[in-house]
């Protein structure tokens, strides 16, 4: 009984295995003899094939789930390693497994290109070991992975595998035109012009009757991108000559490629013909185009068949749409760079450059140097495509270079704008002035200021403040004073309105020694009063110092009193010392007597009067008054009164030591 159940179980297991096994392994039970052999166990080769098929099927299902869920690349690599792929006993890769692995590598945009390419190459090697044939579809997946890494040999090896003879085509397999176009673009992106030219010649030899104008354009753009305009012009002339001219489709994309060549090599005759072709884009596609009809065109044979002119969307517009999406969706900078690498040979226009500069400015994950480097690469590529940067794009680059303190980069960019005949606007010049001021390049800053006045005829307070601060920061005080004098001249006084920042710079200039700045102090003080602005202590002390150095002691005392009344702890000790020494120097001791008001207000008119102490200044003041009284320049009684006021009644009665001798009262010194 037990033996019957065992035989029945073996039969069911064999029927299940036969129904699930692949076609090459499945056994059919058509005859009664085969049906009676259910008790015989299956052969080992059939069991091993079925097991491999089941493991491969499970692997494919798991890869499909990972691709749909966007699984990270490390997780996929871990699964492939843990499942035993590549081991003799592990699952075998088939065509579906390889395709899914390549698609996962392409979708892993957040990982470095070299890591994604390495994963794809490993999968290709395993698939080759398992007998999987490489076709053009796999090559199309490898090219975008190898392009950011500039790996030409990898693509060349995969191309040879895709062209290798297969079981069904012993003579080899031929790639289509789209694949050849991708190969041309890839080799040009890698800078391998020899491989690009060899691939193009190979395609022409194999399918001469199927070569389209867009394939020629790929070769032309490759030569232009690698600075070989002469070779690009040779390819253009081959395309525009028999036997290719009769079947070429001259759309806007093809004509723009020819226009770029003419702009680089300066071929006027070819440019006239291309301009005439552009003018005919609105004509119906059946109308023939003869190059001899234009008197300014080059004499060539008239094509025997009409040349079609189509208005198709340009790849540049497609790239611009993607860049706009990247800008508004805040794409990662590496993702944008991968996008540009994939569209390396696509022509950039002015909109493309503006979008790339804005993306560089709005990329928080990049450092300031990385932002500037990204913007410079975009500008260089756009220049190669004939884009002339304008003032708005210049301001974008200016903001990026200011954060890095890069002056030479801005000089080169400004020179490019000047060579293109585009003058910078008023705001761009203000940005240049502030940029060079932050870079501590005062003479470049002054040159931009003079150029702004020359171009626009005027300046504003912001530009003047930037120039003065730049000079003051770098120690060129006399230059700052000259800029102030220029801004207050008759030519600019009505245009440049004094702002609080400009008054602050004027107060800084007033604190400079060795310069006559009293006129600056007069205007700054007047504007502070008219604007009802309460200046700080250091501004008032600088204004007072300017009046003291010019001998205008009354205005100096007024500003010192202003400082004492408005500031809790006025730092006037240096100005008091300067005031006393200037009075002696100018032989005006009588101007010392009114100075006592400053001491009185400081002692009695402030809430923190006990903390306002100028001991050295008070001592110098008292000694100077006594010397003036001793020399009979001042009345002794008046000096005595002012000394008591300056020292205070309590301090005046204390004994004082002078050169080791103790004197009881101040009046003794006055009367001696």
Secondary structure, 3 states (H helix, E strand, C coil): CHHHHHHHHHHHHHHHHHHHCCCCCCCCCCCHHHHHHHHCCCCHHHHHHHHHHHHHHHHHHHHHHHHHHCCCHHHHHHHHHHCCCCCCCCCCCCHHHHHHHHHHHHHCCCCCHHHHHHHHHHHHHHHHHCCCCCCHHHHHHHHHHHHCCCCHHHHHHHHHHHHCCCCCCCCCCCCCHHHHHHHHHHHHHCCCHHHHHHHHHHHHHHCHHHCCHHHHHHHHHHHHHCCCHHHHHHHHHHHCCCCCHHHCCCCHHHHHHHHHHHHHHCCHHHHHHHHHHHHCCCCCCCCCCCHHHCCCCCCCCCCCCCCCCCCCCCHHHHHHHHHHHHHHCCCCHHHHHHHHHHCCCCCCCHHHHHHHHHHHHCCCCCCHHHHHHHHHHHHHHHHHCCCCCCHHHHHHHHHHHHHHCCHHHHHHHHHHHHHCCCCCCHHHHHHHHHHHHHCCCHHHHHHHHHHHHHHHCCCCHHHHHHHHHHHHHCCCHHHHHHHHHHHCCCCCCCCCCCCHHHHHHHHHHHCCCCCCCHHHHHHHHHHHHHHCCCCCHHHHHHHHHHHHHCCCHHHHHHHHHHHHHHCCCCCCHHHHHHHHHHHHHCCCCHHHHCCHHHHHHHHHCCCCHHHCCCHHHHHHHHHHHHHHHHCCCCCHHHHHHHHHHHHCHHHHHCCEEECCEEECCHHHHHHC
